[in-house]
Amino acid sequence: MHVHLVFVAKYRRRVFDGDAINRLRTIFAKVCADFEAQLIKMDGEDDHVHLLVEYPPKVAVSNLVNSLKGVSSRLLRKERPDI
């Protein structure tokens, strides 16, 4: 199964630069691997990121999304306090 996700920064603030998007790509891939899913494609702009994820039917999309958002937010804010 495939899902297209769009994560938007709070208030559409322009907080994502190239380094942040590359770091998010790594974080998203690791979280997907934990769920036995695969990050097919990921790209972003200043205020949002797009993900295409292939996941097994046994995984609830809501659990995957909650983990992707929570882990990426926590790690990115820890590593980049300027964001």
N, CA, C and O atoms as a Maestro MAE file, in Angstrom:
{
 s_m_m2io_version
 :::
 2.0.0
}

f_m_ct {
 s_m_title
 :::
 protein
 m_atom[332] {
  # First column is atom index #
  i_m_mmod_type
  r_m_x_coord
  r_m_y_coord
  r_m_z_coord
  i_m_residue_number
  s_m_chain_name
  s_m_pdb_residue_name
  s_m_pdb_atom_name
  i_m_atomic_number
  :::
  1 25 0.844 -1.167 0.000 1 A "MET " " N  " 7
  2 3 0.000 0.000 0.000 1 A "MET " " CA " 6
  3 2 0.896 1.239 0.000 1 A "MET " " C  " 6
  4 15 1.993 1.227 0.558 1 A "MET " " O  " 8
  5 25 0.417 2.291 -0.625 2 A "HIS " " N  " 7
  6 3 1.166 3.541 -0.706 2 A "HIS " " CA " 6
  7 2 0.338 4.673 -0.100 2 A "HIS " " C  " 6
  8 15 -0.892 4.663 -0.139 2 A "HIS " " O  " 8
  9 25 1.044 5.634 0.453 3 A "VAL " " N  " 7
  10 3 0.367 6.817 0.978 3 A "VAL " " CA " 6
  11 2 1.238 8.039 0.667 3 A "VAL " " C  " 6
  12 15 2.462 7.995 0.784 3 A "VAL " " O  " 8
  13 25 0.582 9.116 0.274 4 A "HIS " " N  " 7
  14 3 1.256 10.387 0.031 4 A "HIS " " CA " 6
  15 2 0.949 11.298 1.204 4 A "HIS " " C  " 6
  16 15 -0.212 11.615 1.464 4 A "HIS " " O  " 8
  17 25 1.989 11.720 1.912 5 A "LEU " " N  " 7
  18 3 1.822 12.565 3.095 5 A "LEU " " CA " 6
  19 2 2.434 13.927 2.845 5 A "LEU " " C  " 6
  20 15 3.465 14.043 2.183 5 A "LEU " " O  " 8
  21 25 1.799 14.954 3.375 6 A "VAL " " N  " 7
  22 3 2.328 16.306 3.324 6 A "VAL " " CA " 6
  23 2 2.344 16.830 4.754 6 A "VAL " " C  " 6
  24 15 1.299 16.940 5.395 6 A "VAL " " O  " 8
  25 25 3.528 17.150 5.244 7 A "PHE " " N  " 7
  26 3 3.675 17.724 6.580 7 A "PHE " " CA " 6
  27 2 3.996 19.205 6.427 7 A "PHE " " C  " 6
  28 15 4.944 19.580 5.738 7 A "PHE " " O  " 8
  29 25 3.206 20.026 7.070 8 A "VAL " " N  " 7
  30 3 3.341 21.476 6.959 8 A "VAL " " CA " 6
  31 2 3.875 22.025 8.270 8 A "VAL " " C  " 6
  32 15 3.451 21.600 9.345 8 A "VAL " " O  " 8
  33 25 4.801 22.964 8.184 9 A "ALA " " N  " 7
  34 3 5.325 23.610 9.385 9 A "ALA " " CA " 6
  35 2 4.227 24.460 10.020 9 A "ALA " " C  " 6
  36 15 3.354 24.986 9.329 9 A "ALA " " O  " 8
  37 25 4.284 24.583 11.316 10 A "LYS " " N  " 7
  38 3 3.273 25.349 12.044 10 A "LYS " " CA " 6
  39 2 3.204 26.771 11.488 10 A "LYS " " C  " 6
  40 15 4.226 27.436 11.313 10 A "LYS " " O  " 8
  41 25 1.999 27.216 11.217 11 A "TYR " " N  " 7
  42 3 1.723 28.541 10.652 11 A "TYR " " CA " 6
  43 2 2.406 28.747 9.301 11 A "TYR " " C  " 6
  44 15 2.623 29.883 8.877 11 A "TYR " " O  " 8
  45 25 2.741 27.650 8.630 12 A "ARG " " N  " 7
  46 3 3.419 27.689 7.326 12 A "ARG " " CA " 6
  47 2 4.691 28.534 7.359 12 A "ARG " " C  " 6
  48 15 5.052 29.168 6.367 12 A "ARG " " O  " 8
  49 25 5.356 28.536 8.499 13 A "ARG " " N  " 7
  50 3 6.614 29.290 8.606 13 A "ARG " " CA " 6
  51 2 7.669 28.656 7.712 13 A "ARG " " C  " 6
  52 15 7.685 27.441 7.517 13 A "ARG " " O  " 8
  53 25 8.527 29.469 7.185 14 A "ARG " " N  " 7
  54 3 9.580 29.006 6.284 14 A "ARG " " CA " 6
  55 2 10.807 28.621 7.114 14 A "ARG " " C  " 6
  56 15 11.722 29.423 7.301 14 A "ARG " " O  " 8
  57 25 10.808 27.381 7.606 15 A "VAL " " N  " 7
  58 3 11.864 26.948 8.519 15 A "VAL " " CA " 6
  59 2 12.784 25.887 7.930 15 A "VAL " " C  " 6
  60 15 13.851 25.633 8.488 15 A "VAL " " O  " 8
  61 25 12.405 25.261 6.825 16 A "PHE " " N  " 7
  62 3 13.197 24.164 6.285 16 A "PHE " " CA " 6
  63 2 14.170 24.669 5.228 16 A "PHE " " C  " 6
  64 15 13.767 25.213 4.200 16 A "PHE " " O  " 8
  65 25 15.462 24.478 5.499 17 A "ASP " " N  " 7
  66 3 16.478 24.755 4.487 17 A "ASP " " CA " 6
  67 2 16.960 23.411 3.940 17 A "ASP " " C  " 6
  68 15 16.428 22.365 4.312 17 A "ASP " " O  " 8
  69 25 17.936 23.434 3.084 18 A "GLY " " N  " 7
  70 3 18.419 22.196 2.464 18 A "GLY " " CA " 6
  71 2 18.947 21.185 3.465 18 A "GLY " " C  " 6
  72 15 18.689 19.988 3.337 18 A "GLY " " O  " 8
  73 25 19.685 21.660 4.466 19 A "ASP " " N  " 7
  74 3 20.232 20.756 5.477 19 A "ASP " " CA " 6
  75 2 19.125 20.116 6.301 19 A "ASP " " C  " 6
  76 15 19.188 18.924 6.600 19 A "ASP " " O  " 8
  77 25 18.115 20.890 6.669 20 A "ALA " " N  " 7
  78 3 17.001 20.355 7.455 20 A "ALA " " CA " 6
  79 2 16.228 19.310 6.651 20 A "ALA " " C  " 6
  80 15 15.817 18.288 7.201 20 A "ALA " " O  " 8
  81 25 16.029 19.554 5.371 21 A "ILE " " N  " 7
  82 3 15.299 18.597 4.543 21 A "ILE " " CA " 6
  83 2 16.094 17.300 4.400 21 A "ILE " " C  " 6
  84 15 15.518 16.213 4.448 21 A "ILE " " O  " 8
  85 25 17.405 17.407 4.224 22 A "ASN " " N  " 7
  86 3 18.231 16.199 4.141 22 A "ASN " " CA " 6
  87 2 18.213 15.416 5.447 22 A "ASN " " C  " 6
  88 15 18.159 14.187 5.431 22 A "ASN " " O  " 8
  89 25 18.257 16.113 6.571 23 A "ARG " " N  " 7
  90 3 18.208 15.433 7.876 23 A "ARG " " CA " 6
  91 2 16.844 14.774 8.078 23 A "ARG " " C  " 6
  92 15 16.760 13.661 8.597 23 A "ARG " " O  " 8
  93 25 15.779 15.459 7.668 24 A "LEU " " N  " 7
  94 3 14.443 14.872 7.772 24 A "LEU " " CA " 6
  95 2 14.327 13.611 6.930 24 A "LEU " " C  " 6
  96 15 13.683 12.647 7.344 24 A "LEU " " O  " 8
  97 25 14.944 13.607 5.755 25 A "ARG " " N  " 7
  98 3 14.908 12.429 4.885 25 A "ARG " " CA " 6
  99 2 15.509 11.221 5.617 25 A "ARG " " C  " 6
  100 15 14.968 10.117 5.550 25 A "ARG " " O  " 8
  101 25 16.620 11.438 6.309 26 A "THR " " N  " 7
  102 3 17.262 10.359 7.064 26 A "THR " " CA " 6
  103 2 16.372 9.883 8.213 26 A "THR " " C  " 6
  104 15 16.217 8.681 8.429 26 A "THR " " O  " 8
  105 25 15.796 10.823 8.938 27 A "ILE " " N  " 7
  106 3 14.931 10.486 10.073 27 A "ILE " " CA " 6
  107 2 13.703 9.727 9.598 27 A "ILE " " C  " 6
  108 15 13.341 8.707 10.183 27 A "ILE " " O  " 8
  109 25 13.053 10.216 8.535 28 A "PHE " " N  " 7
  110 3 11.863 9.552 8.008 28 A "PHE " " CA " 6
  111 2 12.176 8.130 7.543 28 A "PHE " " C  " 6
  112 15 11.384 7.216 7.773 28 A "PHE " " O  " 8
  113 25 13.319 7.936 6.893 29 A "ALA " " N  " 7
  114 3 13.694 6.604 6.410 29 A "ALA " " CA " 6
  115 2 13.881 5.636 7.572 29 A "ALA " " C  " 6
  116 15 13.488 4.473 7.487 29 A "ALA " " O  " 8
  117 25 14.483 6.118 8.658 30 A "LYS " " N  " 7
  118 3 14.700 5.251 9.826 30 A "LYS " " CA " 6
  119 2 13.375 4.885 10.491 30 A "LYS " " C  " 6
  120 15 13.167 3.731 10.865 30 A "LYS " " O  " 8
  121 25 12.490 5.848 10.640 31 A "VAL " " N  " 7
  122 3 11.184 5.563 11.240 31 A "VAL " " CA " 6
  123 2 10.404 4.591 10.373 31 A "VAL " " C  " 6
  124 15 9.767 3.674 10.893 31 A "VAL " " O  " 8
  125 25 10.442 4.778 9.063 32 A "CYS " " N  " 7
  126 3 9.755 3.858 8.156 32 A "CYS " " CA " 6
  127 2 10.309 2.449 8.297 32 A "CYS " " C  " 6
  128 15 9.548 1.481 8.295 32 A "CYS " " O  " 8
  129 25 11.624 2.323 8.418 33 A "ALA " " N  " 7
  130 3 12.234 1.001 8.585 33 A "ALA " " CA " 6
  131 2 11.743 0.332 9.867 33 A "ALA " " C  " 6
  132 15 11.552 -0.884 9.895 33 A "ALA " " O  " 8
  133 25 11.540 1.107 10.914 34 A "ASP " " N  " 7
  134 3 11.028 0.557 12.174 34 A "ASP " " CA " 6
  135 2 9.622 -0.017 12.003 34 A "ASP " " C  " 6
  136 15 9.244 -0.949 12.712 34 A "ASP " " O  " 8
  137 25 8.857 0.526 11.079 35 A "PHE " " N  " 7
  138 3 7.492 0.064 10.818 35 A "PHE " " CA " 6
  139 2 7.433 -0.935 9.652 35 A "PHE " " C  " 6
  140 15 6.349 -1.281 9.183 35 A "PHE " " O  " 8
  141 25 8.593 -1.389 9.192 36 A "GLU " " N  " 7
  142 3 8.684 -2.272 8.032 36 A "GLU " " CA " 6
  143 2 8.088 -1.619 6.788 36 A "GLU " " C  " 6
  144 15 7.546 -2.294 5.913 36 A "GLU " " O  " 8
  145 25 8.197 -0.319 6.730 37 A "ALA " " N  " 7
  146 3 7.735 0.447 5.577 37 A "ALA " " CA " 6
  147 2 8.961 0.957 4.825 37 A "ALA " " C  " 6
  148 15 10.092 0.787 5.279 37 A "ALA " " O  " 8
  149 25 8.731 1.574 3.688 38 A "GLN " " N  " 7
  150 3 9.830 2.090 2.880 38 A "GLN " " CA " 6
  151 2 9.501 3.499 2.414 38 A "GLN " " C  " 6
  152 15 8.422 3.753 1.880 38 A "GLN " " O  " 8
  153 25 10.439 4.405 2.621 39 A "LEU " " N  " 7
  154 3 10.293 5.771 2.123 39 A "LEU " " CA " 6
  155 2 10.692 5.757 0.654 39 A "LEU " " C  " 6
  156 15 11.873 5.642 0.327 39 A "LEU " " O  " 8
  157 25 9.708 5.873 -0.227 40 A "ILE " " N  " 7
  158 3 9.958 5.802 -1.665 40 A "ILE " " CA " 6
  159 2 10.551 7.113 -2.167 40 A "ILE " " C  " 6
  160 15 11.555 7.118 -2.878 40 A "ILE " " O  " 8
  161 25 9.924 8.221 -1.793 41 A "LYS " " N  " 7
  162 3 10.379 9.523 -2.256 41 A "LYS " " CA " 6
  163 2 10.056 10.567 -1.209 41 A "LYS " " C  " 6
  164 15 9.033 10.480 -0.530 41 A "LYS " " O  " 8
  165 25 10.928 11.555 -1.078 42 A "MET " " N  " 7
  166 3 10.702 12.638 -0.128 42 A "MET " " CA " 6
  167 2 11.321 13.900 -0.699 42 A "MET " " C  " 6
  168 15 12.454 13.888 -1.179 42 A "MET " " O  " 8
  169 25 10.572 14.980 -0.641 43 A "ASP " " N  " 7
  170 3 11.066 16.274 -1.101 43 A "ASP " " CA " 6
  171 2 10.369 17.344 -0.287 43 A "ASP " " C  " 6
  172 15 9.350 17.085 0.354 43 A "ASP " " O  " 8
  173 25 10.911 18.525 -0.313 44 A "GLY " " N  " 7
  174 3 10.297 19.578 0.476 44 A "GLY " " CA " 6
  175 2 10.643 20.955 -0.015 44 A "GLY " " C  " 6
  176 15 11.489 21.142 -0.891 44 A "GLY " " O  " 8
  177 25 9.968 21.911 0.571 45 A "GLU " " N  " 7
  178 3 10.218 23.325 0.313 45 A "GLU " " CA " 6
  179 2 10.411 24.012 1.650 45 A "GLU " " C  " 6
  180 15 10.597 23.347 2.669 45 A "GLU " " O  " 8
  181 25 10.369 25.331 1.656 46 A "ASP " " N  " 7
  182 3 10.633 26.096 2.870 46 A "ASP " " CA " 6
  183 2 9.644 25.813 3.989 46 A "ASP " " C  " 6
  184 15 10.012 25.866 5.163 46 A "ASP " " O  " 8
  185 25 8.397 25.512 3.648 47 A "ASP " " N  " 7
  186 3 7.361 25.413 4.679 47 A "ASP " " CA " 6
  187 2 6.634 24.078 4.735 47 A "ASP " " C  " 6
  188 15 5.715 23.921 5.538 47 A "ASP " " O  " 8
  189 25 7.021 23.098 3.897 48 A "HIS " " N  " 7
  190 3 6.370 21.795 3.952 48 A "HIS " " CA " 6
  191 2 7.251 20.726 3.310 48 A "HIS " " C  " 6
  192 15 8.183 21.033 2.567 48 A "HIS " " O  " 8
  193 25 6.935 19.460 3.613 49 A "VAL " " N  " 7
  194 3 7.621 18.336 2.991 49 A "VAL " " CA " 6
  195 2 6.582 17.336 2.483 49 A "VAL " " C  " 6
  196 15 5.512 17.181 3.071 49 A "VAL " " O  " 8
  197 25 6.916 16.665 1.389 50 A "HIS " " N  " 7
  198 3 6.076 15.620 0.799 50 A "HIS " " CA " 6
  199 2 6.783 14.285 0.974 50 A "HIS " " C  " 6
  200 15 7.996 14.188 0.791 50 A "HIS " " O  " 8
  201 25 6.019 13.256 1.329 51 A "LEU " " N  " 7
  202 3 6.570 11.917 1.458 51 A "LEU " " CA " 6
  203 2 5.694 10.943 0.684 51 A "LEU " " C  " 6
  204 15 4.469 11.068 0.687 51 A "LEU " " O  " 8
  205 25 6.307 9.990 0.033 52 A "LEU " " N  " 7
  206 3 5.607 8.868 -0.558 52 A "LEU " " CA " 6
  207 2 6.131 7.635 0.161 52 A "LEU " " C  " 6
  208 15 7.311 7.301 0.062 52 A "LEU " " O  " 8
  209 25 5.245 6.960 0.885 53 A "VAL " " N  " 7
  210 3 5.638 5.843 1.735 53 A "VAL " " CA " 6
  211 2 4.881 4.595 1.302 53 A "VAL " " C  " 6
  212 15 3.668 4.623 1.094 53 A "VAL " " O  " 8
  213 25 5.623 3.505 1.170 54 A "GLU " " N  " 7
  214 3 5.016 2.196 0.940 54 A "GLU " " CA " 6
  215 2 5.036 1.459 2.267 54 A "GLU " " C  " 6
  216 15 6.084 1.348 2.903 54 A "GLU " " O  " 8
  217 25 3.883 0.955 2.687 55 A "TYR " " N  " 7
  218 3 3.788 0.324 3.998 55 A "TYR " " CA " 6
  219 2 2.962 -0.961 3.899 55 A "TYR " " C  " 6
  220 15 2.110 -1.091 3.019 55 A "TYR " " O  " 8
  221 25 3.218 -1.904 4.803 56 A "PRO " " N  " 7
  222 3 2.446 -3.150 4.784 56 A "PRO " " CA " 6
  223 2 1.040 -2.935 5.337 56 A "PRO " " C  " 6
  224 15 0.828 -2.020 6.133 56 A "PRO " " O  " 8
  225 25 0.084 -3.757 4.933 57 A "PRO " " N  " 7
  226 3 -1.308 -3.582 5.381 57 A "PRO " " CA " 6
  227 2 -1.499 -3.728 6.886 57 A "PRO " " C  " 6
  228 15 -2.485 -3.235 7.434 57 A "PRO " " O  " 8
  229 25 -0.570 -4.397 7.558 58 A "LYS " " N  " 7
  230 3 -0.728 -4.583 8.998 58 A "LYS " " CA " 6
  231 2 -0.442 -3.313 9.800 58 A "LYS " " C  " 6
  232 15 -0.745 -3.255 10.992 58 A "LYS " " O  " 8
  233 25 0.133 -2.306 9.164 59 A "VAL " " N  " 7
  234 3 0.474 -1.045 9.839 59 A "VAL " " CA " 6
  235 2 -0.678 -0.058 9.695 59 A "VAL " " C  " 6
  236 15 -1.171 0.175 8.591 59 A "VAL " " O  " 8
  237 25 -1.100 0.515 10.811 60 A "ALA " " N  " 7
  238 3 -2.121 1.565 10.769 60 A "ALA " " CA " 6
  239 2 -1.468 2.873 10.331 60 A "ALA " " C  " 6
  240 15 -0.445 3.278 10.884 60 A "ALA " " O  " 8
  241 25 -2.055 3.522 9.351 61 A "VAL " " N  " 7
  242 3 -1.484 4.771 8.835 61 A "VAL " " CA " 6
  243 2 -1.385 5.812 9.948 61 A "VAL " " C  " 6
  244 15 -0.419 6.573 9.999 61 A "VAL " " O  " 8
  245 25 -2.366 5.851 10.830 62 A "SER " " N  " 7
  246 3 -2.342 6.847 11.909 62 A "SER " " CA " 6
  247 2 -1.141 6.644 12.822 62 A "SER " " C  " 6
  248 15 -0.531 7.621 13.256 62 A "SER " " O  " 8
  249 25 -0.789 5.396 13.124 63 A "ASN " " N  " 7
  250 3 0.386 5.141 13.964 63 A "ASN " " CA " 6
  251 2 1.673 5.536 13.252 63 A "ASN " " C  " 6
  252 15 2.584 6.092 13.865 63 A "ASN " " O  " 8
  253 25 1.744 5.248 11.966 64 A "LEU " " N  " 7
  254 3 2.922 5.618 11.179 64 A "LEU " " CA " 6
  255 2 3.084 7.132 11.132 64 A "LEU " " C  " 6
  256 15 4.185 7.644 11.336 64 A "LEU " " O  " 8
  257 25 1.999 7.849 10.864 65 A "VAL " " N  " 7
  258 3 2.056 9.311 10.773 65 A "VAL " " CA " 6
  259 2 2.425 9.921 12.125 65 A "VAL " " C  " 6
  260 15 3.255 10.827 12.192 65 A "VAL " " O  " 8
  261 25 1.811 9.426 13.201 66 A "ASN " " N  " 7
  262 3 2.137 9.954 14.537 66 A "ASN " " CA " 6
  263 2 3.609 9.770 14.855 66 A "ASN " " C  " 6
  264 15 4.241 10.669 15.411 66 A "ASN " " O  " 8
  265 25 4.157 8.627 14.514 67 A "SER " " N  " 7
  266 3 5.564 8.379 14.781 67 A "SER " " CA " 6
  267 2 6.458 9.244 13.894 67 A "SER " " C  " 6
  268 15 7.445 9.805 14.369 67 A "SER " " O  " 8
  269 25 6.119 9.352 12.620 68 A "LEU " " N  " 7
  270 3 6.912 10.189 11.712 68 A "LEU " " CA " 6
  271 2 6.954 11.631 12.191 68 A "LEU " " C  " 6
  272 15 8.023 12.242 12.235 68 A "LEU " " O  " 8
  273 25 5.798 12.179 12.549 69 A "LYS " " N  " 7
  274 3 5.740 13.574 12.981 69 A "LYS " " CA " 6
  275 2 6.436 13.778 14.324 69 A "LYS " " C  " 6
  276 15 7.197 14.730 14.495 69 A "LYS " " O  " 8
  277 25 6.177 12.891 15.269 70 A "GLY " " N  " 7
  278 3 6.725 13.057 16.609 70 A "GLY " " CA " 6
  279 2 8.238 12.921 16.654 70 A "GLY " " C  " 6
  280 15 8.929 13.768 17.219 70 A "GLY " " O  " 8
  281 25 8.748 11.853 16.056 71 A "VAL " " N  " 7
  282 3 10.189 11.604 16.083 71 A "VAL " " CA " 6
  283 2 10.936 12.678 15.304 71 A "VAL " " C  " 6
  284 15 11.948 13.195 15.778 71 A "VAL " " O  " 8
  285 25 10.448 13.017 14.112 72 A "SER " " N  " 7
  286 3 11.153 14.015 13.298 72 A "SER " " CA " 6
  287 2 11.161 15.379 13.981 72 A "SER " " C  " 6
  288 15 12.178 16.072 13.965 72 A "SER " " O  " 8
  289 25 10.053 15.767 14.573 73 A "SER " " N  " 7
  290 3 9.984 17.057 15.256 73 A "SER " " CA " 6
  291 2 10.942 17.100 16.444 73 A "SER " " C  " 6
  292 15 11.695 18.058 16.618 73 A "SER " " O  " 8
  293 25 10.899 16.058 17.248 74 A "ARG " " N  " 7
  294 3 11.742 16.012 18.444 74 A "ARG " " CA " 6
  295 2 13.230 16.033 18.079 74 A "ARG " " C  " 6
  296 15 13.992 16.809 18.655 74 A "ARG " " O  " 8
  297 25 13.648 15.195 17.135 75 A "LEU " " N  " 7
  298 3 15.058 15.128 16.777 75 A "LEU " " CA " 6
  299 2 15.543 16.383 16.063 75 A "LEU " " C  " 6
  300 15 16.644 16.863 16.331 75 A "LEU " " O  " 8
  301 25 14.736 16.912 15.163 76 A "LEU " " N  " 7
  302 3 15.166 18.102 14.421 76 A "LEU " " CA " 6
  303 2 15.286 19.312 15.349 76 A "LEU " " C  " 6
  304 15 16.235 20.088 15.235 76 A "LEU " " O  " 8
  305 25 14.324 19.475 16.270 77 A "ARG " " N  " 7
  306 3 14.426 20.598 17.214 77 A "ARG " " CA " 6
  307 2 15.591 20.431 18.190 77 A "ARG " " C  " 6
  308 15 16.170 21.418 18.645 77 A "ARG " " O  " 8
  309 25 15.932 19.185 18.510 78 A "LYS " " N  " 7
  310 3 17.072 18.939 19.403 78 A "LYS " " CA " 6
  311 2 18.386 19.267 18.704 78 A "LYS " " C  " 6
  312 15 19.275 19.874 19.302 78 A "LYS " " O  " 8
  313 25 18.512 18.866 17.431 79 A "GLU " " N  " 7
  314 3 19.739 19.082 16.677 79 A "GLU " " CA " 6
  315 2 19.861 20.503 16.131 79 A "GLU " " C  " 6
  316 15 20.968 21.021 15.985 79 A "GLU " " O  " 8
  317 25 18.740 21.124 15.832 80 A "ARG " " N  " 7
  318 3 18.737 22.464 15.247 80 A "ARG " " CA " 6
  319 2 17.838 23.391 16.058 80 A "ARG " " C  " 6
  320 15 16.693 23.630 15.675 80 A "ARG " " O  " 8
  321 25 18.345 23.921 17.184 81 A "PRO " " N  " 7
  322 3 17.507 24.790 18.010 81 A "PRO " " CA " 6
  323 2 17.040 26.060 17.290 81 A "PRO " " C  " 6
  324 15 16.059 26.679 17.702 81 A "PRO " " O  " 8
  325 25 17.740 26.449 16.214 82 A "ASP " " N  " 7
  326 3 17.335 27.638 15.464 82 A "ASP " " CA " 6
  327 2 16.001 27.426 14.749 82 A "ASP " " C  " 6
  328 15 15.324 28.389 14.388 82 A "ASP " " O  " 8
  329 25 15.633 26.174 14.549 83 A "ILE " " N  " 7
  330 3 14.339 25.870 13.908 83 A "ILE " " CA " 6
  331 2 13.280 25.877 14.968 83 A "ILE " " C  " 6
  332 15 12.108 25.648 14.671 83 A "ILE " " O  " 8
  :::
 }
 m_bond[331] {
  # First column is bond index #
  i_m_from
  i_m_to
  i_m_order
  :::
  1 1 2 1
  2 2 3 1
  3 3 4 2
  4 3 5 1
  5 5 6 1
  6 6 7 1
  7 7 8 2
  8 7 9 1
  9 9 10 1
  10 10 11 1
  11 11 12 2
  12 11 13 1
  13 13 14 1
  14 14 15 1
  15 15 16 2
  16 15 17 1
  17 17 18 1
  18 18 19 1
  19 19 20 2
  20 19 21 1
  21 21 22 1
  22 22 23 1
  23 23 24 2
  24 23 25 1
  25 25 26 1
  26 26 27 1
  27 27 28 2
  28 27 29 1
  29 29 30 1
  30 30 31 1
  31 31 32 2
  32 31 33 1
  33 33 34 1
  34 34 35 1
  35 35 36 2
  36 35 37 1
  37 37 38 1
  38 38 39 1
  39 39 40 2
  40 39 41 1
  41 41 42 1
  42 42 43 1
  43 43 44 2
  44 43 45 1
  45 45 46 1
  46 46 47 1
  47 47 48 2
  48 47 49 1
  49 49 50 1
  50 50 51 1
  51 51 52 2
  52 51 53 1
  53 53 54 1
  54 54 55 1
  55 55 56 2
  56 55 57 1
  57 57 58 1
  58 58 59 1
  59 59 60 2
  60 59 61 1
  61 61 62 1
  62 62 63 1
  63 63 64 2
  64 63 65 1
  65 65 66 1
  66 66 67 1
  67 67 68 2
  68 67 69 1
  69 69 70 1
  70 70 71 1
  71 71 72 2
  72 71 73 1
  73 73 74 1
  74 74 75 1
  75 75 76 2
  76 75 77 1
  77 77 78 1
  78 78 79 1
  79 79 80 2
  80 79 81 1
  81 81 82 1
  82 82 83 1
  83 83 84 2
  84 83 85 1
  85 85 86 1
  86 86 87 1
  87 87 88 2
  88 87 89 1
  89 89 90 1
  90 90 91 1
  91 91 92 2
  92 91 93 1
  93 93 94 1
  94 94 95 1
  95 95 96 2
  96 95 97 1
  97 97 98 1
  98 98 99 1
  99 99 100 2
  100 99 101 1
  101 101 102 1
  102 102 103 1
  103 103 104 2
  104 103 105 1
  105 105 106 1
  106 106 107 1
  107 107 108 2
  108 107 109 1
  109 109 110 1
  110 110 111 1
  111 111 112 2
  112 111 113 1
  113 113 114 1
  114 114 115 1
  115 115 116 2
  116 115 117 1
  117 117 118 1
  118 118 119 1
  119 119 120 2
  120 119 121 1
  121 121 122 1
  122 122 123 1
  123 123 124 2
  124 123 125 1
  125 125 126 1
  126 126 127 1
  127 127 128 2
  128 127 129 1
  129 129 130 1
  130 130 131 1
  131 131 132 2
  132 131 133 1
  133 133 134 1
  134 134 135 1
  135 135 136 2
  136 135 137 1
  137 137 138 1
  138 138 139 1
  139 139 140 2
  140 139 141 1
  141 141 142 1
  142 142 143 1
  143 143 144 2
  144 143 145 1
  145 145 146 1
  146 146 147 1
  147 147 148 2
  148 147 149 1
  149 149 150 1
  150 150 151 1
  151 151 152 2
  152 151 153 1
  153 153 154 1
  154 154 155 1
  155 155 156 2
  156 155 157 1
  157 157 158 1
  158 158 159 1
  159 159 160 2
  160 159 161 1
  161 161 162 1
  162 162 163 1
  163 163 164 2
  164 163 165 1
  165 165 166 1
  166 166 167 1
  167 167 168 2
  168 167 169 1
  169 169 170 1
  170 170 171 1
  171 171 172 2
  172 171 173 1
  173 173 174 1
  174 174 175 1
  175 175 176 2
  176 175 177 1
  177 177 178 1
  178 178 179 1
  179 179 180 2
  180 179 181 1
  181 181 182 1
  182 182 183 1
  183 183 184 2
  184 183 185 1
  185 185 186 1
  186 186 187 1
  187 187 188 2
  188 187 189 1
  189 189 190 1
  190 190 191 1
  191 191 192 2
  192 191 193 1
  193 193 194 1
  194 194 195 1
  195 195 196 2
  196 195 197 1
  197 197 198 1
  198 198 199 1
  199 199 200 2
  200 199 201 1
  201 201 202 1
  202 202 203 1
  203 203 204 2
  204 203 205 1
  205 205 206 1
  206 206 207 1
  207 207 208 2
  208 207 209 1
  209 209 210 1
  210 210 211 1
  211 211 212 2
  212 211 213 1
  213 213 214 1
  214 214 215 1
  215 215 216 2
  216 215 217 1
  217 217 218 1
  218 218 219 1
  219 219 220 2
  220 219 221 1
  221 221 222 1
  222 222 223 1
  223 223 224 2
  224 223 225 1
  225 225 226 1
  226 226 227 1
  227 227 228 2
  228 227 229 1
  229 229 230 1
  230 230 231 1
  231 231 232 2
  232 231 233 1
  233 233 234 1
  234 234 235 1
  235 235 236 2
  236 235 237 1
  237 237 238 1
  238 238 239 1
  239 239 240 2
  240 239 241 1
  241 241 242 1
  242 242 243 1
  243 243 244 2
  244 243 245 1
  245 245 246 1
  246 246 247 1
  247 247 248 2
  248 247 249 1
  249 249 250 1
  250 250 251 1
  251 251 252 2
  252 251 253 1
  253 253 254 1
  254 254 255 1
  255 255 256 2
  256 255 257 1
  257 257 258 1
  258 258 259 1
  259 259 260 2
  260 259 261 1
  261 261 262 1
  262 262 263 1
  263 263 264 2
  264 263 265 1
  265 265 266 1
  266 266 267 1
  267 267 268 2
  268 267 269 1
  269 269 270 1
  270 270 271 1
  271 271 272 2
  272 271 273 1
  273 273 274 1
  274 274 275 1
  275 275 276 2
  276 275 277 1
  277 277 278 1
  278 278 279 1
  279 279 280 2
  280 279 281 1
  281 281 282 1
  282 282 283 1
  283 283 284 2
  284 283 285 1
  285 285 286 1
  286 286 287 1
  287 287 288 2
  288 287 289 1
  289 289 290 1
  290 290 291 1
  291 291 292 2
  292 291 293 1
  293 293 294 1
  294 294 295 1
  295 295 296 2
  296 295 297 1
  297 297 298 1
  298 298 299 1
  299 299 300 2
  300 299 301 1
  301 301 302 1
  302 302 303 1
  303 303 304 2
  304 303 305 1
  305 305 306 1
  306 306 307 1
  307 307 308 2
  308 307 309 1
  309 309 310 1
  310 310 311 1
  311 311 312 2
  312 311 313 1
  313 313 314 1
  314 314 315 1
  315 315 316 2
  316 315 317 1
  317 317 318 1
  318 318 319 1
  319 319 320 2
  320 319 321 1
  321 321 322 1
  322 322 323 1
  323 323 324 2
  324 323 325 1
  325 325 326 1
  326 326 327 1
  327 327 328 2
  328 327 329 1
  329 329 330 1
  330 330 331 1
  331 331 332 2
  :::
 }
}
